[in-house]
Amino acid sequence: SSTGYYVDRRKKQLISDLLVPQSGETLLDVGCRTGHYLLFFRRKGCDIAGIDSSPAMLKIAEKKLGKRAEFYEGCGENLPFSDNEFDIVTITSLGCANDPLRALKEAIRVCRGRLFLGVFNRYSLAASKWQSFQSQIAGPSSLRSIYELFSMVREVHTGEAVRWGSVISFPLGWYPFAAGLEEKLPIMKNPLGAFLGMTFPVIYTRITIQEPLRDKLKLTVGKERQEPVTREMEK
């Protein structure tokens, strides 16, 4: 629908404004589902990988992206990657994690640049209905406030250089007619939008090698892929 396209575009705008992904950067999407946002990051020029607990979702993602991405079956609470492996790590539906704090710690561990978290806003007029709409595609999620998100991040991060914002500040039924009003509102530090996003830098830390585990968990769909695993992506 036109409303669906509009809210999707606004969500991507928030993610892009907060992360500013650069061509050639390596990116992992935790809970990638059908690869919708991986495709967005691939078009930004990133070398992409996704991990999800659902083999069915991963098959859809691989049909969409083919060899332009690497896919892994697993959960966000136990990522099969070495420390500092990715320039960017995204969790676009933090509420999907069984243990969000542990998933956040794992995301920080495998990141060497910056991390993005996305949640549905508990205090938004549109969030509950949008959550229902999104769950049909992206899986279930839970509502959180910006204060809860900050509290979680402060447990594992100093809180310095944290940037955040939100989009979709009006009920879904108002769109796309409310687009003009929506776009007059600031994205950054807006606590009212249905989708909240937060990003912060991750400091490079010590290395622990997990290549054997990573190779073991790599998902192969359809014809077998050649080894060894490489980050070289098809354009």
Number of C-alpha atoms within 10 A of each C-alpha: 6 9 15 14 11 15 20 14 12 19 21 16 15 22 26 15 15 22 21 11 20 15 13 13 16 23 26 28 25 28 27 26 25 24 27 15 18 26 18 13 24 22 12 16 16 23 26 26 22 26 26 21 16 16 18 11 19 25 20 16 22 21 13 16 20 15 14 19 24 23 28 24 20 20 17 26 18 12 22 24 21 18 21 21 19 24 23 27 31 27 24 24 24 26 19 18 20 12 12 17 16 15 20 25 17 19 31 26 24 26 27 21 20 21 26 23 23 24 26 27 27 21 16 24 17 22 28 19 14 19 21 14 15 16 13 9 12 20 17 15 18 16 18 20 18 23 10 13 18 15 13 14 20 12 12 13 17 10 14 9 9 15 17 24 23 29 27 28 22 19 17 19 11 11 18 16 10 15 16 10 11 18 13 8 14 11 24 17 15 15 21 23 26 30 29 32 30 26 21 22 21 20 13 16 13 8 12 12 12 13 13 10 13 16 15 10 16 16 19 16 15 8 6 8 11 7 7 7 12 8 13 12 14 10 9
